Structure formats: structure tokens, C-alpha cells
Amino acid sequence: MSEDTFTELPLLDERTAMSQTDVVVHEIKRMILGGELSPGSKLPIEKDLAPRLGVSRGSLREGIRALSSMGVLEARQGAGTYVTALEPSILLAPMGFVVDLQHSAGVAQVHSVRRVLETEAAGRAARVMSAEALEEAAAILDESEQAISDRDHEAVIDADVRFHQLIARNSGNAVLAALIEALSSRTVRDRLWRAISDENADAVTLGEHRAILRAISDRDSSAAQIRMANHLLAVEDFLHEAPQSSNEL
């Protein structure tokens, strides 16, 4: 038996064990990785693609639906099915759903991961963040200060989210930014509860944000990381102290 035959056996065994829907997902993924399909490419029509993949049309539709939910494919009414831009922000977005389903210890674990990621993002942003982005961040913090004066917790949280997202987007790493974005869904509600539960939390958070921005503006990567880590540790401490309350939101 030739070496080529041995290399083919795992692929045949793997495909045999798959459902037809899994075969569709596997084969379209292979077509993308092999360069046959690229971002923005249109898939062959159903009557051609199904027999080519060796599956029924029903299984093909199921596989396409699965890939669409992952952000890999996009069905356009009356125009066919296309490969998306395959950007990290699209492909990692479904993680937000997983985050939303976390409870108690799971939420604290999500925050621990978020702290690691955002600490890295702050350090990177200190090295590459543009002057325009720094000005935008400062303007967001000014909005936050006004919202605190107005006792508008929703506006405070909105500014908080935009501030963290701006730093992530300006970290110079699209995957890092997408991961942080995906982990932000549940954290928004937890920060809101913290703001409602502690009347001083908004002011403390604003001070921490200004310290983070100052370190980034000074191009001090280490200080930016330390400031961000300390800021997010405070959120984790709150979750450990009142996990039930945060999960009711």
C-alpha cells in the first residue's frame, strides 16, 4: 500500500463518521481553506453543490444554516449564498451568546478572562493608539462625567462600554478586539448592577478610566496594563461578593 493511500484513510474514516450536515460544514470549510472559496465568494447553486459534496439538498441547506449561524456564510434573498468577510468580529460574535448563559462562578471566570485580554489590549494601545483615538476616548470620559452628574446610569454604562471597546479596537490586534467584544455582553449588566448597588461606583470607575487613559496617552505600556488590571479586578471583587445579585439582571 502506497504512502498516499495511508494519508487518505483518515479523511475517509472521518467523513464516514460524520452526519451529512457535518460533511457539508467540513467540505465548505475545506473549500475556503484551500482557496477555492474566498471572502465574498458566491457558493455554487444548490443543484450543483449537493451532488458534488455527496449529500442531499436538505442536508446541504442544514449545513449552510449552521455555517450562517457561525458567521461563515450569508444567505442573500434572491441572490444566493456568499462567504462572509470572515473577519474576527463576525466569527467570534456567537461567543456572546455563550457568555450570556453563564451563571455564578461562570460569570466570574468570564471576567477573569476578560481582565487578561483587556490588560493586554491596554498595553498594546499605549504603543499604537492614534492621537484621534485618544481624543475620542477623552470625549467619552467627559460624557461619562456628565452622565454621573445627571445620575443617568444607562448613559454611564454606555460610555463605559464605548471606552473599553475603543481601547480594544485600537490595540492593533483584530482578534483580541473581537474576543473582548464577545465577552462584553454579560459584563454590561454586571457593571450596571454594580453602579446601582454602590452609589460611589460610577465616580470610582471614572477615576480608574482616566488613569488608564493617562497611562495610554503617556505611551506607558506597563502602567496602562497595571491600571486596566486593577480596574477590572474591582469588578471581579464585586462579583465574588454579590454573585447572586449580578445574575438576576
C-alpha positions as CSV (number, residue, x, y, z in Angstrom):
1,M,0.0,0.0,0.0
2,S,1.5,3.4,-1.0
3,E,2.2,6.3,1.3
4,D,-0.5,8.3,-0.5
5,T,-3.1,5.6,0.3
6,F,-2.3,5.8,4.0
7,T,-2.7,9.6,4.0
8,E,-6.2,9.3,2.5
9,L,-7.5,6.7,5.0
10,P,-8.1,9.1,8.0
11,L,-10.0,11.5,5.7
12,L,-12.3,8.7,4.5
13,D,-12.8,7.3,8.1
14,E,-13.5,10.9,9.4
15,R,-16.1,11.6,6.7
16,T,-17.8,8.2,7.2
17,A,-18.4,9.0,10.9
18,M,-19.9,12.4,10.1
19,S,-23.6,13.2,9.6
20,Q,-24.4,14.6,6.2
21,T,-24.8,18.1,7.7
22,D,-21.3,17.8,9.2
23,V,-20.0,16.8,5.8
24,V,-21.3,20.0,4.4
25,V,-19.7,22.1,7.1
26,H,-16.4,20.2,6.7
27,E,-16.3,20.4,2.9
28,I,-17.2,24.0,2.7
29,K,-14.5,24.8,5.3
30,R,-12.1,22.8,3.2
31,M,-13.0,24.8,0.1
32,I,-12.4,28.0,2.0
33,L,-9.1,26.9,3.5
34,G,-8.0,25.6,0.1
35,G,-8.7,28.9,-1.6
36,E,-11.5,27.6,-3.8
37,L,-13.8,29.9,-1.9
38,S,-12.7,33.3,-0.6
39,P,-14.3,36.1,1.4
40,G,-17.2,37.4,-0.7
41,S,-17.3,34.4,-3.0
42,K,-20.7,33.0,-4.0
43,L,-21.4,29.3,-3.4
44,P,-22.3,27.1,-6.4
45,I,-26.0,26.7,-6.8
46,E,-27.7,24.0,-4.7
47,K,-28.4,21.5,-7.5
48,D,-24.6,21.5,-8.4
49,L,-23.1,21.7,-4.9
50,A,-25.2,19.0,-3.2
51,P,-24.1,16.1,-5.6
52,R,-20.6,17.4,-5.6
53,L,-20.4,17.1,-1.8
54,G,-22.3,13.8,-1.9
55,V,-25.2,15.0,0.3
56,S,-28.9,15.6,-0.1
57,R,-30.2,19.1,-0.7
58,G,-31.9,19.1,2.7
59,S,-28.6,18.3,4.4
60,L,-26.9,21.0,2.3
61,R,-29.4,23.5,3.5
62,E,-28.9,22.4,7.1
63,G,-25.1,22.8,6.7
64,I,-25.5,26.2,5.2
65,R,-27.7,27.3,8.0
66,A,-25.2,26.1,10.5
67,L,-22.4,28.0,8.8
68,S,-24.6,31.0,8.6
69,S,-25.1,31.0,12.3
70,M,-21.3,30.8,12.8
71,G,-20.9,33.9,10.6
72,V,-19.1,32.0,7.8
73,L,-21.9,32.2,5.2
74,E,-24.5,34.8,4.4
75,A,-27.7,34.0,2.6
76,R,-28.9,36.9,0.5
77,Q,-32.6,36.9,-0.5
78,G,-32.8,36.2,-4.2
79,A,-29.1,36.4,-4.8
80,G,-27.7,33.2,-3.4
81,T,-25.3,32.3,-0.5
82,Y,-22.0,34.0,-0.1
83,V,-18.9,33.6,2.1
84,T,-18.8,36.5,4.6
85,A,-15.7,38.7,5.1
86,L,-14.6,36.1,7.6
87,E,-13.5,38.9,9.9
88,P,-12.8,38.0,13.6
89,S,-15.6,40.4,14.8
90,I,-18.1,38.3,12.8
91,L,-16.8,34.8,13.5
92,L,-16.3,35.4,17.2
93,A,-19.6,37.2,17.8
94,P,-21.5,33.9,18.7
95,M,-19.3,33.7,21.8
96,G,-21.5,36.5,23.3
97,F,-24.4,34.0,23.4
98,V,-22.3,31.6,25.5
99,V,-21.3,34.4,27.8
100,D,-24.9,35.3,28.4
101,L,-25.7,31.8,29.6
102,Q,-23.1,31.8,32.3
103,H,-24.1,31.9,36.0
104,S,-22.4,32.5,39.3
105,A,-18.9,31.0,39.1
106,G,-19.1,31.0,35.3
107,V,-19.6,34.8,35.2
108,A,-16.5,35.3,37.5
109,Q,-14.5,33.1,35.2
110,V,-15.6,35.1,32.1
111,H,-14.5,38.3,33.9
112,S,-11.1,36.7,34.7
113,V,-10.5,36.0,31.0
114,R,-11.7,39.5,30.1
115,R,-9.3,41.0,32.5
116,V,-6.4,39.2,30.9
117,L,-7.4,40.2,27.4
118,E,-8.2,43.8,28.2
119,T,-5.0,44.2,30.2
120,E,-3.1,43.1,27.1
121,A,-5.2,45.4,24.9
122,A,-4.4,48.4,27.1
123,G,-0.7,47.7,26.9
124,R,-0.8,47.4,23.1
125,A,-3.0,50.5,22.8
126,A,-0.3,52.5,24.7
127,R,2.1,51.7,21.8
128,V,-0.1,52.3,18.8
129,M,-3.2,54.3,19.7
130,S,-3.6,57.4,17.4
131,A,-4.0,60.9,18.6
132,E,-7.5,61.0,17.2
133,A,-8.5,57.9,19.1
134,L,-7.0,59.4,22.3
135,E,-9.2,62.5,21.8
136,E,-12.2,60.3,21.2
137,A,-11.5,58.4,24.4
138,A,-11.2,61.6,26.4
139,A,-14.5,62.8,25.0
140,I,-16.2,59.6,26.0
141,L,-15.0,60.1,29.6
142,D,-16.3,63.7,29.6
143,E,-19.7,62.3,28.6
144,S,-19.4,59.8,31.4
145,E,-18.7,62.6,33.9
146,Q,-21.8,64.5,32.7
147,A,-23.9,61.3,32.9
148,I,-22.8,60.8,36.5
149,S,-23.8,64.4,37.3
150,D,-27.2,63.7,35.8
151,R,-27.5,60.3,37.7
152,D,-28.1,58.6,34.3
153,H,-26.8,55.1,34.9
154,E,-27.7,53.9,31.5
155,A,-25.6,56.7,29.9
156,V,-22.7,55.9,32.3
157,I,-22.7,52.2,31.2
158,D,-22.9,53.2,27.6
159,A,-19.9,55.4,27.9
160,D,-18.1,52.6,29.9
161,V,-18.7,50.1,27.1
162,R,-17.6,52.5,24.4
163,F,-14.4,53.4,26.3
164,H,-13.4,49.8,26.7
165,Q,-14.3,48.9,23.1
166,L,-12.3,51.9,21.8
167,I,-9.2,50.7,23.5
168,A,-9.7,47.2,22.3
169,R,-10.2,48.4,18.7
170,N,-7.0,50.4,18.9
171,S,-4.9,47.6,20.3
172,G,-3.6,46.7,16.8
173,N,-5.0,43.2,17.0
174,A,-8.4,42.5,15.4
175,V,-8.7,39.0,17.0
176,L,-8.1,40.5,20.5
177,A,-10.6,43.2,19.9
178,A,-13.2,40.7,18.7
179,L,-12.7,38.5,21.7
180,I,-13.2,41.4,24.1
181,E,-16.3,42.4,22.2
182,A,-17.7,38.9,22.5
183,L,-17.1,38.9,26.3
184,S,-18.8,42.3,26.8
185,S,-22.4,41.2,26.6
186,R,-22.9,39.9,30.1
187,T,-20.4,42.3,31.7
188,V,-22.5,45.2,30.7
189,R,-25.3,44.0,33.0
190,D,-23.0,43.3,35.8
191,R,-21.4,46.7,35.7
192,L,-24.9,48.2,35.7
193,W,-25.8,46.3,38.9
194,R,-22.6,47.5,40.5
195,A,-23.4,51.1,39.6
196,I,-26.9,50.8,41.1
197,S,-25.7,48.9,44.2
198,D,-22.9,51.3,45.1
199,E,-23.6,55.0,44.7
200,N,-19.8,55.8,44.5
201,A,-19.0,53.1,41.9
202,D,-19.6,55.4,38.9
203,A,-17.2,58.1,40.2
204,V,-14.6,55.5,41.2
205,T,-14.8,53.9,37.8
206,L,-14.4,57.2,36.0
207,G,-11.3,57.9,38.0
208,E,-9.9,54.5,37.0
209,H,-10.8,55.1,33.4
210,R,-9.0,58.5,33.5
211,A,-5.9,56.8,35.0
212,I,-5.9,54.2,32.2
213,L,-6.2,56.8,29.5
214,R,-3.4,58.9,31.1
215,A,-1.1,55.9,31.0
216,I,-2.0,55.2,27.4
217,S,-1.5,58.9,26.4
218,D,1.9,58.8,28.1
219,R,2.8,55.7,26.0
220,D,3.5,53.8,29.2
221,S,2.5,50.3,28.3
222,S,3.3,48.8,31.7
223,A,1.3,51.4,33.6
224,A,-1.6,51.0,31.2
225,Q,-1.7,47.3,31.8
226,I,-1.5,47.8,35.6
227,R,-4.2,50.4,35.6
228,M,-6.5,48.2,33.5
229,A,-5.9,45.1,35.6
230,N,-6.6,46.9,38.8
231,H,-9.8,48.4,37.3
232,L,-11.1,45.0,36.3
233,L,-10.1,43.3,39.5
234,A,-12.5,45.6,41.2
235,V,-15.3,44.3,39.0
236,E,-14.3,40.7,39.9
237,D,-14.2,41.5,43.6
238,F,-17.8,42.8,43.3
239,L,-18.9,39.6,41.6
240,H,-17.3,37.4,44.3
241,E,-19.1,39.5,46.9
242,A,-22.6,39.5,45.3
243,P,-22.8,36.8,42.6
244,Q,-26.5,36.1,43.1
245,S,-27.5,39.8,42.6
246,S,-25.5,40.2,39.4
247,N,-27.1,37.1,37.9
248,E,-30.6,38.4,38.5
249,L,-30.1,41.1,35.9
